[in-house]
Amino acid sequence: MNEFLLVFRRDYKTKEIQPSPEELQAHLSRWRDWLRSLESANKLARPPQPWEANGRVLKHDKSVTDGPYAEIKESIGGFIVIKAADYEEALEIAKGAPIFDLGGTVEVRMAVK
């Protein structure tokens, strides 16, 4: 079994496409259900952990700004580490991510042994 990083990104800035509070609650419920299904299938390599929406960005000149970058719309909403035999299985698992419901993307990367 290999470990794969799934990074979830979507546009959190464009007001017109943000879910209503009710839609967001339903969306978060789909995330909980999906993560529970991965856990019961023993596909999570580590438990999911919530992260702050804001952060800091350290630039090449060592200056610090509030992150994520203001000039990009799509930002990281979270990540998980899963267990899968290969990229094909990891991509099949990633296809179930609720991020797609809100127009998001999933980046999949295999850990180097």
C-alpha beads as a LAMMPS data file, in Angstrom:
LAMMPS data file: protein, C-alpha beads

113 atoms
112 bonds

1 atom types
1 bond types

-500.0 500.0 xlo xhi
-500.0 500.0 ylo yhi
-500.0 500.0 zlo zhi

Masses

1 110.0

Atoms # bond

1 1 1 0.000 0.000 0.000
2 1 1 1.204 3.494 -0.844
3 1 1 0.255 6.789 0.753
4 1 1 -1.233 9.583 -1.338
5 1 1 -1.810 13.212 -0.488
6 1 1 -5.152 14.602 -1.669
7 1 1 -5.170 18.421 -1.687
8 1 1 -8.588 20.051 -2.014
9 1 1 -8.854 23.471 -3.664
10 1 1 -11.714 25.716 -4.708
11 1 1 -12.651 29.360 -5.193
12 1 1 -13.450 30.744 -1.743
13 1 1 -13.496 34.392 -2.873
14 1 1 -16.058 34.912 -5.640
15 1 1 -19.196 35.822 -3.694
16 1 1 -21.657 34.818 -6.425
17 1 1 -20.637 31.154 -6.311
18 1 1 -20.401 30.645 -2.540
19 1 1 -22.935 28.257 -1.013
20 1 1 -25.692 29.575 1.227
21 1 1 -25.418 28.682 4.929
22 1 1 -27.896 25.828 4.368
23 1 1 -26.019 24.567 1.301
24 1 1 -22.745 24.745 3.218
25 1 1 -24.158 22.648 6.067
26 1 1 -25.376 20.018 3.593
27 1 1 -21.990 20.104 1.879
28 1 1 -20.130 19.617 5.164
29 1 1 -22.412 16.681 5.937
30 1 1 -21.364 15.073 2.632
31 1 1 -17.709 15.559 3.655
32 1 1 -18.312 13.859 7.004
33 1 1 -20.052 10.940 5.307
34 1 1 -17.305 10.567 2.702
35 1 1 -14.527 10.695 5.302
36 1 1 -16.349 8.139 7.460
37 1 1 -16.627 5.824 4.440
38 1 1 -12.869 6.125 3.823
39 1 1 -12.190 5.430 7.489
40 1 1 -14.426 2.348 7.534
41 1 1 -12.687 1.061 4.382
42 1 1 -9.306 1.596 6.114
43 1 1 -8.220 4.055 3.398
44 1 1 -7.236 6.972 5.641
45 1 1 -3.527 6.960 6.472
46 1 1 -4.080 9.524 9.217
47 1 1 -7.136 11.222 10.706
48 1 1 -8.316 14.417 8.991
49 1 1 -7.453 17.616 10.809
50 1 1 -9.162 21.000 10.458
51 1 1 -6.989 23.984 9.523
52 1 1 -7.531 27.717 9.767
53 1 1 -8.786 29.370 6.573
54 1 1 -6.141 32.076 6.874
55 1 1 -2.442 31.673 7.300
56 1 1 0.788 33.413 6.454
57 1 1 2.818 33.326 3.271
58 1 1 6.577 33.663 3.482
59 1 1 7.914 35.026 0.193
60 1 1 11.327 34.574 -1.408
61 1 1 12.486 37.934 -0.003
62 1 1 11.479 36.712 3.499
63 1 1 8.564 39.155 3.682
64 1 1 5.428 37.815 5.302
65 1 1 1.889 38.451 4.093
66 1 1 -1.475 37.198 5.221
67 1 1 -2.313 34.162 3.156
68 1 1 -3.462 32.689 0.985
69 1 1 -2.450 34.917 -1.889
70 1 1 -4.962 37.675 -2.535
71 1 1 -4.374 37.583 -6.298
72 1 1 -5.562 33.998 -6.795
73 1 1 -9.124 32.829 -6.414
74 1 1 -8.570 29.133 -5.783
75 1 1 -7.010 28.220 -2.474
76 1 1 -6.425 25.111 -0.413
77 1 1 -9.449 24.100 1.623
78 1 1 -7.821 21.066 3.172
79 1 1 -6.038 17.806 2.580
80 1 1 -6.030 14.193 3.646
81 1 1 -3.549 11.336 3.349
82 1 1 -5.002 8.092 2.033
83 1 1 -3.793 4.556 1.448
84 1 1 -4.061 3.118 -2.066
85 1 1 -2.256 0.553 -4.196
86 1 1 -1.480 2.975 -7.041
87 1 1 -2.509 6.222 -8.752
88 1 1 -5.518 4.573 -10.361
89 1 1 -6.967 3.576 -7.002
90 1 1 -6.070 6.937 -5.445
91 1 1 -7.820 8.769 -8.285
92 1 1 -10.915 6.583 -7.895
93 1 1 -11.006 7.456 -4.205
94 1 1 -10.483 11.154 -5.008
95 1 1 -13.437 11.116 -7.424
96 1 1 -15.744 10.753 -4.418
97 1 1 -14.574 14.005 -2.816
98 1 1 -17.427 16.471 -2.226
99 1 1 -15.172 19.354 -3.334
100 1 1 -16.375 18.733 -6.901
101 1 1 -19.902 19.750 -5.873
102 1 1 -18.606 23.297 -5.443
103 1 1 -16.435 23.389 -8.563
104 1 1 -13.224 22.458 -6.767
105 1 1 -10.242 20.327 -7.696
106 1 1 -8.221 17.560 -6.071
107 1 1 -4.458 17.303 -6.504
108 1 1 -3.172 13.748 -5.967
109 1 1 0.465 13.023 -5.099
110 1 1 2.126 9.782 -4.050
111 1 1 4.538 9.780 -1.117
112 1 1 8.114 8.945 -2.024
113 1 1 9.500 5.943 -0.188

Bonds

1 1 1 2
2 1 2 3
3 1 3 4
4 1 4 5
5 1 5 6
6 1 6 7
7 1 7 8
8 1 8 9
9 1 9 10
10 1 10 11
11 1 11 12
12 1 12 13
13 1 13 14
14 1 14 15
15 1 15 16
16 1 16 17
17 1 17 18
18 1 18 19
19 1 19 20
20 1 20 21
21 1 21 22
22 1 22 23
23 1 23 24
24 1 24 25
25 1 25 26
26 1 26 27
27 1 27 28
28 1 28 29
29 1 29 30
30 1 30 31
31 1 31 32
32 1 32 33
33 1 33 34
34 1 34 35
35 1 35 36
36 1 36 37
37 1 37 38
38 1 38 39
39 1 39 40
40 1 40 41
41 1 41 42
42 1 42 43
43 1 43 44
44 1 44 45
45 1 45 46
46 1 46 47
47 1 47 48
48 1 48 49
49 1 49 50
50 1 50 51
51 1 51 52
52 1 52 53
53 1 53 54
54 1 54 55
55 1 55 56
56 1 56 57
57 1 57 58
58 1 58 59
59 1 59 60
60 1 60 61
61 1 61 62
62 1 62 63
63 1 63 64
64 1 64 65
65 1 65 66
66 1 66 67
67 1 67 68
68 1 68 69
69 1 69 70
70 1 70 71
71 1 71 72
72 1 72 73
73 1 73 74
74 1 74 75
75 1 75 76
76 1 76 77
77 1 77 78
78 1 78 79
79 1 79 80
80 1 80 81
81 1 81 82
82 1 82 83
83 1 83 84
84 1 84 85
85 1 85 86
86 1 86 87
87 1 87 88
88 1 88 89
89 1 89 90
90 1 90 91
91 1 91 92
92 1 92 93
93 1 93 94
94 1 94 95
95 1 95 96
96 1 96 97
97 1 97 98
98 1 98 99
99 1 99 100
100 1 100 101
101 1 101 102
102 1 102 103
103 1 103 104
104 1 104 105
105 1 105 106
106 1 106 107
107 1 107 108
108 1 108 109
109 1 109 110
110 1 110 111
111 1 111 112
112 1 112 113
